[in-house]
Amino acid sequence: MFIFYFIRFCLLTEYEHHPVSKEVQTVVGLDFSMNTLYVDSEGKRANYPRFYRQALEKLTREQRVLSRRRKGSNRWHKQRLKVAKLHEKIANQRKDFLHKESHKLAKLYDCVVIEDLNMKGMSQALHFGQSVHDNGWGMFTSFLQYKLEEQGKKLIKIDKWFPSSKTCSCCGQVRESLSLSERTFRCECGFESDRDVNAAINIKHEGMKRLAIA
């Protein structure tokens, strides 16, 4: 009686990836949007589904059930896992959407320009905590950065104090004030545009200036 043994060998190798810098031909500016994730300089919106908001009613209901359970009991552990799975599902949905959106941008453009925003400070100052956490802007920009770098492309972050919303993208005049409730930007030169699109165009222009200097 003969017994044959088959052994499969796996060879793992490591190598350093050195992406070749790509000549910048296509540039887009992104303006952060609380509701849609971003608005770009071509007027397109990410239309983020806001997964946390969608699941909030169910999540609140399940957390209320958990609060009624005796802590440490079998029923409490079972309900705790149910709540944890809901949070995990929301997180996975968000991550999947952000991966796909950042991949699409990295494929279409050689350079993406964004504002270097302090999301934690913004959520505290404007009381937008849940909304800021829901759209995951920080995670999105991290995905976008490494996807661009892998292809030798660029992510440019401009100063958060740059007046992108108050500046006219047509004539360059800067308005003294612009309230959050004003969704249409109007300038004395006669230019009129959606507020977020105008800001995204200004962000793109500022990024292109940085490219010319570099």
C-alpha positions as CSV (number, residue, x, y, z in Angstrom):
1,M,0.0,0.0,0.0
2,F,1.5,3.3,-1.1
3,I,0.5,6.6,0.4
4,F,1.3,9.8,-1.5
5,Y,1.6,13.1,0.3
6,F,1.2,16.3,-1.7
7,I,2.6,19.4,-0.2
8,R,1.7,22.8,-1.6
9,F,4.3,25.6,-1.1
10,C,3.4,29.2,-1.0
11,L,6.1,31.8,-1.7
12,L,5.5,35.2,-0.2
13,T,7.6,38.1,-1.4
14,E,7.8,41.8,-0.3
15,Y,8.6,44.7,-2.6
16,E,8.5,48.4,-2.3
17,H,6.0,50.1,-4.6
18,H,7.4,53.3,-6.1
19,P,4.7,55.0,-8.1
20,V,5.8,57.2,-11.0
21,S,4.5,60.8,-10.7
22,K,1.8,61.4,-13.2
23,E,1.6,64.6,-15.2
24,V,-1.3,66.6,-13.9
25,Q,-3.9,67.2,-16.7
26,T,-7.2,66.8,-14.9
27,V,-8.0,68.7,-11.6
28,V,-11.1,68.8,-9.5
29,G,-12.0,70.8,-6.4
30,L,-14.2,69.3,-3.6
31,D,-16.2,71.4,-1.2
32,F,-17.3,69.5,2.0
33,S,-21.0,69.2,2.2
34,M,-22.8,68.0,5.4
35,N,-25.6,66.4,3.5
36,T,-24.0,64.9,0.4
37,L,-20.4,64.4,1.5
38,Y,-19.0,66.8,-1.2
39,V,-19.9,69.0,-4.1
40,D,-17.2,69.1,-6.9
41,S,-16.2,72.0,-9.1
42,E,-18.2,70.5,-12.0
43,G,-21.4,70.7,-10.0
44,K,-21.6,67.0,-9.2
45,R,-22.6,65.8,-5.7
46,A,-21.6,62.5,-4.0
47,N,-25.2,62.0,-2.7
48,Y,-24.1,60.2,0.4
49,P,-26.9,58.0,1.7
50,R,-26.4,59.0,5.4
51,F,-26.5,55.4,6.7
52,Y,-26.6,56.3,10.4
53,R,-29.6,58.6,9.9
54,Q,-31.4,55.9,8.0
55,A,-30.9,53.3,10.8
56,L,-31.3,55.7,13.7
57,E,-34.9,54.8,14.5
58,K,-34.2,51.1,14.6
59,L,-31.0,51.6,16.5
60,T,-32.7,53.8,19.1
61,R,-35.4,51.1,19.5
62,E,-32.9,48.3,20.0
63,Q,-30.8,50.4,22.5
64,R,-34.0,51.1,24.4
65,V,-34.6,47.4,24.7
66,L,-31.0,46.9,25.9
67,S,-31.5,49.5,28.6
68,R,-34.4,47.5,30.0
69,R,-32.4,44.3,30.2
70,R,-30.7,43.3,33.5
71,K,-27.0,44.0,32.9
72,G,-25.0,40.8,32.7
73,S,-27.9,38.5,32.0
74,N,-28.2,36.2,29.0
75,R,-30.9,38.4,27.5
76,W,-28.7,41.5,28.0
77,H,-25.7,39.9,26.2
78,K,-28.0,38.8,23.4
79,Q,-29.4,42.3,22.9
80,R,-26.0,43.9,23.3
81,L,-24.8,41.8,20.3
82,K,-27.8,42.8,18.3
83,V,-27.0,46.5,18.9
84,A,-23.3,45.9,18.1
85,K,-24.2,44.2,14.8
86,L,-26.4,47.2,13.8
87,H,-23.4,49.6,14.4
88,E,-21.1,47.2,12.5
89,K,-23.5,47.2,9.5
90,I,-23.7,51.0,9.4
91,A,-19.9,51.2,9.6
92,N,-19.5,48.7,6.8
93,Q,-22.0,50.5,4.6
94,R,-20.2,53.8,5.1
95,K,-16.8,52.3,4.5
96,D,-18.0,50.6,1.3
97,F,-19.5,53.8,-0.1
98,L,-16.4,55.9,0.8
99,H,-14.1,53.4,-0.9
100,K,-16.1,53.4,-4.1
101,E,-16.4,57.2,-4.2
102,S,-12.7,57.8,-3.5
103,H,-11.8,55.1,-6.1
104,K,-14.0,56.8,-8.7
105,L,-12.3,60.2,-8.1
106,A,-8.8,58.7,-8.1
107,K,-9.5,57.1,-11.5
108,L,-11.0,60.2,-13.1
109,Y,-8.6,62.9,-12.0
110,D,-4.8,63.4,-11.7
111,C,-5.2,65.9,-8.9
112,V,-7.9,66.4,-6.3
113,V,-8.0,69.6,-4.2
114,I,-9.8,69.8,-0.8
115,E,-9.8,72.1,2.3
116,D,-7.8,70.9,5.3
117,L,-10.7,70.9,7.7
118,N,-10.8,70.3,11.4
119,M,-13.9,68.1,11.5
120,K,-13.8,67.6,15.3
121,G,-13.7,71.4,15.8
122,M,-16.5,71.9,13.2
123,S,-18.8,69.4,14.8
124,Q,-18.4,71.0,18.3
125,A,-18.7,74.6,17.1
126,L,-21.7,74.1,14.8
127,H,-23.4,71.3,16.9
128,F,-23.2,69.0,13.8
129,G,-21.7,66.0,15.8
130,Q,-23.9,63.2,14.4
131,S,-23.9,64.5,10.9
132,V,-20.1,64.9,10.7
133,H,-19.6,61.4,12.1
134,D,-22.2,60.0,9.8
135,N,-20.6,61.1,6.5
136,G,-17.1,60.1,7.5
137,W,-15.2,62.9,5.7
138,G,-11.9,62.1,7.5
139,M,-12.1,58.5,6.4
140,F,-13.0,59.5,2.9
141,T,-10.0,61.9,2.5
142,S,-7.6,59.2,3.9
143,F,-8.9,56.7,1.3
144,L,-8.7,59.3,-1.4
145,Q,-5.1,60.2,-0.5
146,Y,-3.6,56.7,-0.6
147,K,-5.6,55.8,-3.8
148,L,-4.2,58.9,-5.6
149,E,-0.6,58.3,-4.3
150,E,-0.6,54.7,-5.4
151,Q,-1.1,56.0,-9.0
152,G,1.4,58.8,-8.7
153,K,-1.4,61.4,-8.5
154,K,-1.8,64.3,-6.1
155,L,-4.1,65.3,-3.2
156,I,-3.7,69.0,-2.4
157,K,-5.0,70.4,0.9
158,I,-5.5,74.1,1.1
159,D,-5.7,76.2,4.3
160,K,-9.1,75.9,6.1
161,W,-9.2,79.7,6.4
162,F,-9.2,80.2,2.7
163,P,-12.4,82.1,1.9
164,S,-13.7,79.6,-0.6
165,S,-17.4,80.3,0.1
166,K,-17.1,84.1,0.2
167,T,-15.0,84.5,-2.9
168,C,-16.6,85.0,-6.4
169,S,-15.2,82.3,-8.7
170,C,-15.9,84.6,-11.6
171,C,-14.2,88.0,-10.7
172,G,-12.4,87.1,-7.5
173,Q,-14.1,89.6,-5.2
174,V,-14.4,88.5,-1.6
175,R,-17.7,89.2,0.3
176,E,-17.4,90.5,3.8
177,S,-20.0,88.0,5.1
178,L,-22.1,85.0,4.0
179,S,-24.5,83.3,6.3
180,L,-25.0,79.5,6.3
181,S,-28.6,80.0,5.3
182,E,-27.6,81.6,1.9
183,R,-27.4,78.7,-0.5
184,T,-27.0,80.9,-3.6
185,F,-23.9,83.0,-4.1
186,R,-24.5,86.3,-5.7
187,C,-21.8,88.8,-6.6
188,E,-21.9,92.5,-7.6
189,C,-20.3,91.6,-10.9
190,G,-23.6,89.8,-11.8
191,F,-22.3,86.2,-11.2
192,E,-24.8,83.9,-9.6
193,S,-24.1,80.2,-8.6
194,D,-25.0,77.5,-6.1
195,R,-23.0,78.3,-3.0
196,D,-21.2,74.9,-2.8
197,V,-20.3,74.8,-6.5
198,N,-18.9,78.3,-6.3
199,A,-16.7,77.2,-3.3
200,A,-15.6,74.0,-5.1
201,I,-14.5,76.1,-8.1
202,N,-12.5,78.4,-5.8
203,I,-10.9,75.4,-4.1
204,K,-9.9,74.0,-7.5
205,H,-8.4,77.4,-8.6
206,E,-6.4,77.7,-5.4
207,G,-5.1,74.2,-5.9
208,M,-4.0,74.9,-9.4
209,K,-2.0,77.9,-8.1
210,R,-0.2,75.6,-5.8
211,L,0.6,73.3,-8.7
212,A,2.0,76.2,-10.7
213,I,4.3,77.1,-7.8
214,A,5.5,73.6,-7.1
